[in-house]
C-alpha cells in the first residue's frame, strides 16, 4: 500500500469514525478511514444491532407464550437458535453492505489494517504512512472483566454470548447494567433460568431509582432472579458448568457465567501516548471541543470518558467533522443524550434524575410527576405496565424524562427535544398527542405539571 495524504484521517471505523467520515466528506474534505476489522465497529457487528435483533426474537417468543391472553391460539415449541442466528446475521450483513456502499459513494477511502498513531499528522499502517491535516481517534472499546477474572471456557463476554449455538438451561450474569439485563431478558424469553449478580443496590444503577425498582419488580414477575448489593468473589468451572461465589459466601450454580461489567476504552497499543496524546485511566483526555492534548488530533466515542453509547459516538463524529470545518457546532452534554435499555420492559431516559436535579437546583426548586401507564390505553392494549416520570425546575423548564414499559424507547425522541430545548410543561401541554398512543403518556405528564391534569389525579 503506497503512502497517501488526506484532509482528514480517522483511526477506527465504528459509529463515531464513520459518522465523522461521512460528514467530513459531505463538507468537501478528502477522508480516509483506517479499520483493522470491519467498518461499523462494535455496534453494528457485535453490539447494538445484533443484540437488538436477539431481543426482537425474544419478543416474538414472548408473544407466542402469551398469545392465549389475546384470544390467539398459538403455542411456543422451541428456539431454533440456528434460525435466530441466520436472522441476526442477515440484518448485520445488510447494514454492513449498505454502510460500505455509502462510504464509497461519498468518496471516503477505507484502508484495511491496524493503524498506529505516529504524530499529529501521521498514522502508520504496516509499512505505509497515511498523512492527514487533521486526525480523529475513534478506536472504540472492548468487553471488560474484573481484576483476576479470566474470560474463557464457560466464563464468557457479550461477544461470545452472541455466538452461542445453544440456549443455556441456566445462566449467571455478572453485572446488572444495560448489557447484563438485556441478555438476561433474552435468555429468559428463550426459556433459560437466569440470575443477575450486581454489586450495587439496584439493577441499571445509573437510572432514576424508581425505574430501577420497577425493573426489579418486572424481572421478579418474569422469574428472573438477582442478587443485589453483594460483590462477586470468585468462579470455578467444571465439566457441567460454573460455581459463582459471592463475598457473603452465597454460591450460584449455572451452565455459563456472562461477564457484563462494562466496556473499556481501546487505547492501548495504538501509539497514542507515545505520539503525545494524554491518557487518563485508559481514556483519551479531550477539551470541550473534543481536541486532545496533541493539537489537530481529536477523539470521539467510547475512548472519551462518559456515556458509551453508539448514538453519542455518532453525534461526536459529526461534531468533530463540523468543528474541523470551522462550523462551530453546539455542544451536547452527556446528560441530555437519550439512554435506552432494550430489555422487557424497556427503560428510557434523558436529562437529570430527580436526585441529580435536587443536587443542582435544591429540593424546593424541583417538581416531579410520575404518570402510570395503567392510565394509557395503548399500553393496556399491548399488555404493558410502567410509568413516565417528568422532572422540572419549579416554574421552569423540564430537565429530565424517565420511562419504563414495553416500547418506551420510542418515546424518548420527543422527550429529548423537550429537555434539550429547555421547554416548559406549559409550552408542551397544548400540543396534541395521537390517540391511542403510548406517547400520550408524555402529554398527560406535561399537562399535570402544567397544572391542568386531564386523566391524572
PAVOPA-526421 format. One record per residue (C-alpha): residue in one letter; x, y, z. Coordinates in steps of 0.2 Angstrom, whole numbers, plus 5000, padded with zeros to 4 digits. Example, Ala and Ser with C-alpha at 12.3 -4.5 7.8 and 13.67 -1.06 7.14 Angstrom:
<drenzas>
DRENZA residu   c1   c2   c3
DRENZA      A 5062 4978 5039
DRENZA      S 5068 4995 5036
</drenzas>
This chain:
<drenzas>
DRENZA residu   c1   c2   c3
DRENZA      X 5000 5000 5000
DRENZA      X 5008 5017 4995
DRENZA      X 5009 5032 5006
DRENZA      X 4994 5043 5005
DRENZA      X 4988 5060 5010
DRENZA      X 4971 5067 5015
DRENZA      X 4962 5081 5023
DRENZA      X 4956 5070 5037
DRENZA      X 4962 5053 5043
DRENZA      X 4951 5043 5055
DRENZA      X 4958 5029 5065
DRENZA      X 4943 5017 5068
DRENZA      X 4928 5014 5058
DRENZA      X 4914 5012 5071
DRENZA      X 4899 5023 5074
DRENZA      X 4910 5039 5079
DRENZA      X 4923 5036 5065
DRENZA      X 4911 5033 5050
DRENZA      X 4900 5047 5056
DRENZA      X 4915 5059 5056
DRENZA      X 4920 5052 5039
DRENZA      X 4903 5054 5031
DRENZA      X 4900 5072 5037
DRENZA      X 4918 5077 5033
DRENZA      X 4916 5071 5015
DRENZA      X 4899 5080 5014
DRENZA      X 4909 5096 5019
DRENZA      X 4921 5093 5005
DRENZA      X 4936 5085 5014
DRENZA      X 4946 5071 5007
DRENZA      X 4944 5057 5020
DRENZA      X 4952 5041 5025
DRENZA      X 4946 5028 5037
DRENZA      X 4958 5015 5044
DRENZA      X 4949 5000 5051
DRENZA      X 4958 4984 5057
DRENZA      X 4941 4974 5056
DRENZA      X 4925 4980 5048
DRENZA      X 4918 4997 5046
DRENZA      X 4903 4998 5058
DRENZA      X 4913 4993 5073
DRENZA      X 4906 4985 5089
DRENZA      X 4889 4992 5087
DRENZA      X 4885 4985 5070
DRENZA      X 4894 4968 5072
DRENZA      X 4895 4964 5090
DRENZA      X 4884 4976 5100
DRENZA      X 4869 4986 5097
DRENZA      X 4862 4979 5081
DRENZA      X 4864 4960 5084
DRENZA      X 4859 4961 5102
DRENZA      X 4843 4971 5097
DRENZA      X 4839 4958 5084
DRENZA      X 4840 4945 5098
DRENZA      X 4829 4955 5109
DRENZA      X 4816 4956 5095
DRENZA      X 4817 4937 5093
DRENZA      X 4814 4936 5112
DRENZA      X 4799 4947 5110
DRENZA      X 4792 4936 5097
DRENZA      X 4795 4921 5109
DRENZA      X 4785 4930 5122
DRENZA      X 4771 4934 5111
DRENZA      X 4769 4915 5107
DRENZA      X 4769 4912 5126
DRENZA      X 4756 4925 5129
DRENZA      X 4745 4923 5113
DRENZA      X 4731 4915 5123
DRENZA      X 4728 4931 5133
DRENZA      X 4724 4940 5117
DRENZA      X 4712 4926 5110
DRENZA      X 4725 4919 5098
DRENZA      X 4728 4900 5098
DRENZA      X 4747 4898 5097
DRENZA      X 4760 4888 5105
DRENZA      X 4778 4890 5109
DRENZA      X 4788 4875 5104
DRENZA      X 4806 4879 5105
DRENZA      X 4820 4891 5099
DRENZA      X 4829 4887 5083
DRENZA      X 4845 4895 5088
DRENZA      X 4852 4892 5070
DRENZA      X 4837 4901 5063
DRENZA      X 4839 4915 5076
DRENZA      X 4857 4917 5071
DRENZA      X 4853 4917 5052
DRENZA      X 4840 4931 5055
DRENZA      X 4853 4941 5066
DRENZA      X 4867 4939 5054
DRENZA      X 4857 4943 5039
DRENZA      X 4852 4960 5047
DRENZA      X 4870 4964 5051
DRENZA      X 4876 4959 5034
DRENZA      X 4863 4970 5025
DRENZA      X 4868 4985 5036
DRENZA      X 4886 4982 5033
DRENZA      X 4884 4981 5015
DRENZA      X 4874 4997 5015
DRENZA      X 4887 5006 5025
DRENZA      X 4901 5001 5014
DRENZA      X 4891 5007 4999
DRENZA      X 4888 5024 5007
DRENZA      X 4906 5027 5012
DRENZA      X 4911 5023 4994
DRENZA      X 4898 5034 4986
DRENZA      X 4904 5048 4997
DRENZA      X 4922 5046 4991
DRENZA      X 4928 5040 5008
DRENZA      X 4944 5029 5006
DRENZA      X 4943 5014 5018
DRENZA      X 4960 5007 5022
DRENZA      X 4961 4989 5030
DRENZA      X 4974 4987 5043
DRENZA      X 4980 4991 5060
DRENZA      X 4983 5010 5062
DRENZA      X 4997 5016 5074
DRENZA      X 4997 5035 5078
DRENZA      X 5015 5041 5074
DRENZA      X 5012 5060 5076
DRENZA      X 4999 5074 5075
DRENZA      X 4998 5071 5056
DRENZA      X 5004 5053 5053
DRENZA      X 4997 5036 5055
DRENZA      X 5007 5020 5051
DRENZA      X 4998 5006 5043
DRENZA      X 5010 4992 5041
DRENZA      X 5025 4999 5031
DRENZA      X 5014 5013 5024
DRENZA      X 5012 5031 5031
DRENZA      X 4995 5039 5030
DRENZA      X 4996 5058 5032
DRENZA      X 4981 5069 5037
DRENZA      X 4980 5088 5040
DRENZA      X 4969 5083 5055
DRENZA      X 4967 5066 5063
DRENZA      X 4952 5058 5073
DRENZA      X 4955 5044 5085
DRENZA      X 4939 5033 5086
DRENZA      X 4946 5016 5091
DRENZA      X 4931 5011 5102
DRENZA      X 4930 4999 5116
DRENZA      X 4932 4981 5122
DRENZA      X 4922 4970 5134
DRENZA      X 4930 4972 5152
DRENZA      X 4932 4960 5165
DRENZA      X 4936 4961 5184
DRENZA      X 4954 4960 5191
DRENZA      X 4958 4942 5192
DRENZA      X 4943 4936 5182
DRENZA      X 4949 4927 5167
DRENZA      X 4937 4925 5152
DRENZA      X 4937 4908 5144
DRENZA      X 4928 4891 5144
DRENZA      X 4911 4894 5152
DRENZA      X 4916 4912 5158
DRENZA      X 4911 4922 5143
DRENZA      X 4908 4940 5137
DRENZA      X 4894 4948 5127
DRENZA      X 4903 4945 5110
DRENZA      X 4905 4926 5114
DRENZA      X 4887 4926 5121
DRENZA      X 4881 4932 5103
DRENZA      X 4889 4917 5095
DRENZA      X 4882 4903 5106
DRENZA      X 4874 4889 5096
DRENZA      X 4863 4884 5110
DRENZA      X 4851 4891 5123
DRENZA      X 4859 4888 5141
DRENZA      X 4847 4880 5153
DRENZA      X 4854 4890 5167
DRENZA      X 4865 4906 5166
DRENZA      X 4873 4918 5179
DRENZA      X 4875 4936 5173
DRENZA      X 4889 4946 5182
DRENZA      X 4883 4965 5180
DRENZA      X 4866 4972 5181
DRENZA      X 4869 4987 5169
DRENZA      X 4862 4988 5151
DRENZA      X 4872 4973 5144
DRENZA      X 4868 4962 5158
DRENZA      X 4849 4965 5159
DRENZA      X 4847 4964 5140
DRENZA      X 4855 4947 5139
DRENZA      X 4846 4941 5155
DRENZA      X 4829 4947 5146
DRENZA      X 4833 4937 5130
DRENZA      X 4838 4921 5139
DRENZA      X 4823 4921 5150
DRENZA      X 4812 4923 5135
DRENZA      X 4821 4909 5127
DRENZA      X 4817 4898 5142
DRENZA      X 4833 4899 5152
DRENZA      X 4834 4901 5171
DRENZA      X 4844 4917 5174
DRENZA      X 4852 4925 5189
DRENZA      X 4859 4943 5189
DRENZA      X 4873 4947 5201
DRENZA      X 4875 4966 5204
DRENZA      X 4887 4973 5217
DRENZA      X 4877 4990 5218
DRENZA      X 4860 4991 5227
DRENZA      X 4849 4991 5211
DRENZA      X 4849 4985 5193
DRENZA      X 4853 4998 5180
DRENZA      X 4860 5008 5194
DRENZA      X 4863 5024 5184
DRENZA      X 4845 5027 5180
DRENZA      X 4831 5035 5191
DRENZA      X 4829 5024 5206
DRENZA      X 4810 5022 5203
DRENZA      X 4814 5014 5186
DRENZA      X 4827 5003 5194
DRENZA      X 4814 4997 5207
DRENZA      X 4801 4995 5193
DRENZA      X 4813 4984 5183
DRENZA      X 4817 4973 5198
DRENZA      X 4798 4970 5201
DRENZA      X 4795 4966 5182
DRENZA      X 4810 4954 5182
DRENZA      X 4804 4946 5198
DRENZA      X 4787 4943 5189
DRENZA      X 4796 4936 5174
DRENZA      X 4806 4924 5185
DRENZA      X 4822 4932 5183
DRENZA      X 4832 4931 5199
DRENZA      X 4845 4943 5205
DRENZA      X 4857 4946 5219
DRENZA      X 4860 4965 5223
DRENZA      X 4872 4974 5235
DRENZA      X 4885 4959 5236
DRENZA      X 4901 4958 5227
DRENZA      X 4907 4944 5216
DRENZA      X 4921 4935 5224
DRENZA      X 4926 4920 5213
DRENZA      X 4921 4907 5200
DRENZA      X 4926 4889 5197
DRENZA      X 4922 4879 5181
DRENZA      X 4919 4860 5179
DRENZA      X 4913 4849 5165
DRENZA      X 4895 4854 5168
DRENZA      X 4895 4872 5172
DRENZA      X 4901 4886 5184
DRENZA      X 4900 4889 5203
DRENZA      X 4900 4908 5207
DRENZA      X 4904 4913 5225
DRENZA      X 4899 4930 5232
DRENZA      X 4908 4939 5246
DRENZA      X 4894 4934 5258
DRENZA      X 4898 4916 5255
DRENZA      X 4882 4913 5244
DRENZA      X 4885 4902 5229
DRENZA      X 4876 4902 5212
DRENZA      X 4877 4887 5200
DRENZA      X 4875 4889 5182
DRENZA      X 4879 4882 5165
DRENZA      X 4888 4898 5160
DRENZA      X 4894 4915 5168
DRENZA      X 4891 4930 5157
DRENZA      X 4903 4944 5162
DRENZA      X 4894 4960 5158
DRENZA      X 4903 4973 5169
DRENZA      X 4905 4986 5156
DRENZA      X 4917 4991 5142
DRENZA      X 4934 4998 5142
DRENZA      X 4942 5011 5130
DRENZA      X 4953 5003 5117
DRENZA      X 4968 5014 5118
DRENZA      X 4982 5003 5122
DRENZA      X 4995 4998 5109
DRENZA      X 4989 5012 5096
DRENZA      X 5004 5024 5099
DRENZA      X 4993 5037 5107
DRENZA      X 5004 5041 5122
DRENZA      X 5020 5039 5113
DRENZA      X 5014 5052 5100
DRENZA      X 5009 5065 5114
DRENZA      X 4991 5061 5117
DRENZA      X 4986 5062 5136
DRENZA      X 4978 5047 5143
DRENZA      X 4969 5046 5160
DRENZA      X 4964 5028 5166
DRENZA      X 4964 5022 5148
DRENZA      X 4953 5036 5141
DRENZA      X 4959 5050 5130
DRENZA      X 4959 5067 5138
DRENZA      X 4950 5080 5127
DRENZA      X 4944 5098 5129
DRENZA      X 4926 5103 5127
DRENZA      X 4928 5103 5108
DRENZA      X 4935 5085 5108
DRENZA      X 4953 5090 5104
DRENZA      X 4966 5080 5113
DRENZA      X 4982 5087 5121
DRENZA      X 4990 5085 5103
DRENZA      X 4984 5099 5093
DRENZA      X 4975 5094 5077
DRENZA      X 4971 5077 5084
DRENZA      X 4953 5074 5090
DRENZA      X 4945 5059 5099
DRENZA      X 4927 5053 5099
DRENZA      X 4916 5039 5106
DRENZA      X 4920 5026 5119
DRENZA      X 4938 5031 5121
DRENZA      X 4932 5048 5128
DRENZA      X 4926 5047 5146
DRENZA      X 4907 5047 5148
DRENZA      X 4892 5038 5141
DRENZA      X 4897 5023 5130
DRENZA      X 4883 5024 5118
DRENZA      X 4883 5022 5099
DRENZA      X 4872 5037 5096
DRENZA      X 4884 5048 5107
DRENZA      X 4899 5042 5096
DRENZA      X 4889 5046 5081
DRENZA      X 4885 5064 5087
DRENZA      X 4903 5067 5092
DRENZA      X 4909 5061 5075
DRENZA      X 4898 5074 5066
DRENZA      X 4903 5087 5079
DRENZA      X 4921 5085 5076
DRENZA      X 4919 5085 5057
DRENZA      X 4910 5101 5058
DRENZA      X 4922 5108 5071
DRENZA      X 4937 5105 5059
DRENZA      X 4927 5113 5045
DRENZA      X 4925 5129 5056
DRENZA      X 4906 5127 5058
DRENZA      X 4907 5129 5077
DRENZA      X 4894 5116 5081
DRENZA      X 4884 5116 5098
DRENZA      X 4890 5105 5112
DRENZA      X 4878 5092 5118
DRENZA      X 4881 5087 5136
DRENZA      X 4881 5068 5140
DRENZA      X 4866 5071 5152
DRENZA      X 4855 5077 5138
DRENZA      X 4859 5062 5127
DRENZA      X 4845 5049 5127
DRENZA      X 4848 5032 5136
DRENZA      X 4838 5016 5132
DRENZA      X 4839 4999 5139
DRENZA      X 4831 4987 5127
DRENZA      X 4825 4973 5140
DRENZA      X 4807 4968 5143
DRENZA      X 4801 4980 5149
DRENZA      X 4812 4994 5141
DRENZA      X 4819 5008 5151
DRENZA      X 4822 5025 5143
DRENZA      X 4828 5042 5150
DRENZA      X 4835 5059 5145
DRENZA      X 4841 5073 5157
DRENZA      X 4843 5074 5175
DRENZA      X 4836 5061 5188
DRENZA      X 4826 5069 5202
DRENZA      X 4840 5067 5214
DRENZA      X 4853 5075 5202
DRENZA      X 4840 5089 5199
DRENZA      X 4839 5092 5218
DRENZA      X 4858 5092 5219
DRENZA      X 4859 5105 5206
DRENZA      X 4844 5116 5210
DRENZA      X 4839 5112 5228
DRENZA      X 4824 5102 5235
DRENZA      X 4812 5116 5235
DRENZA      X 4816 5121 5217
DRENZA      X 4812 5104 5209
DRENZA      X 4795 5096 5205
DRENZA      X 4792 5079 5198
DRENZA      X 4777 5069 5192
DRENZA      X 4776 5051 5189
DRENZA      X 4762 5046 5177
DRENZA      X 4757 5027 5177
DRENZA      X 4755 5018 5160
DRENZA      X 4740 5010 5168
DRENZA      X 4730 5025 5163
DRENZA      X 4736 5024 5145
DRENZA      X 4725 5014 5133
DRENZA      X 4739 5009 5121
DRENZA      X 4749 5002 5135
DRENZA      X 4734 4992 5141
DRENZA      X 4731 4986 5123
DRENZA      X 4749 4979 5121
DRENZA      X 4749 4972 5139
DRENZA      X 4762 4983 5147
DRENZA      X 4764 4992 5164
DRENZA      X 4776 5005 5169
DRENZA      X 4777 5024 5171
DRENZA      X 4783 5040 5164
DRENZA      X 4792 5052 5176
DRENZA      X 4795 5070 5172
DRENZA      X 4806 5081 5182
DRENZA      X 4806 5100 5180
DRENZA      X 4813 5116 5189
DRENZA      X 4798 5124 5198
DRENZA      X 4791 5137 5187
DRENZA      X 4805 5132 5175
DRENZA      X 4809 5120 5161
DRENZA      X 4808 5101 5160
DRENZA      X 4826 5094 5165
DRENZA      X 4823 5076 5164
DRENZA      X 4811 5062 5157
DRENZA      X 4812 5044 5163
DRENZA      X 4801 5030 5157
DRENZA      X 4799 5011 5159
DRENZA      X 4787 4999 5150
DRENZA      X 4787 4990 5133
DRENZA      X 4792 5001 5119
DRENZA      X 4796 5016 5129
DRENZA      X 4812 5018 5120
DRENZA      X 4802 5025 5105
DRENZA      X 4795 5039 5116
DRENZA      X 4812 5047 5121
DRENZA      X 4814 5057 5104
DRENZA      X 4800 5069 5110
DRENZA      X 4807 5069 5127
DRENZA      X 4825 5073 5121
DRENZA      X 4818 5088 5111
DRENZA      X 4809 5095 5127
DRENZA      X 4824 5093 5138
DRENZA      X 4837 5100 5126
DRENZA      X 4826 5115 5121
DRENZA      X 4823 5118 5139
DRENZA      X 4804 5118 5136
DRENZA      X 4792 5122 5150
DRENZA      X 4777 5110 5153
DRENZA      X 4766 5124 5149
DRENZA      X 4774 5126 5132
DRENZA      X 4771 5107 5128
DRENZA      X 4754 5104 5135
DRENZA      X 4744 5112 5122
DRENZA      X 4751 5101 5108
DRENZA      X 4741 5086 5103
DRENZA      X 4747 5068 5105
DRENZA      X 4738 5055 5094
DRENZA      X 4726 5043 5102
DRENZA      X 4728 5030 5107
DRENZA      X 4747 5030 5108
DRENZA      X 4759 5027 5121
DRENZA      X 4767 5044 5119
DRENZA      X 4750 5051 5126
DRENZA      X 4758 5047 5142
DRENZA      X 4771 5061 5140
DRENZA      X 4757 5073 5136
DRENZA      X 4747 5068 5151
DRENZA      X 4763 5071 5162
DRENZA      X 4766 5088 5154
DRENZA      X 4748 5093 5157
DRENZA      X 4749 5088 5175
DRENZA      X 4765 5098 5178
DRENZA      X 4757 5112 5169
DRENZA      X 4743 5112 5182
DRENZA      X 4729 5105 5171
DRENZA      X 4729 5086 5173
DRENZA      X 4716 5078 5161
DRENZA      X 4716 5059 5166
DRENZA      X 4729 5060 5180
DRENZA      X 4723 5064 5198
</drenzas>
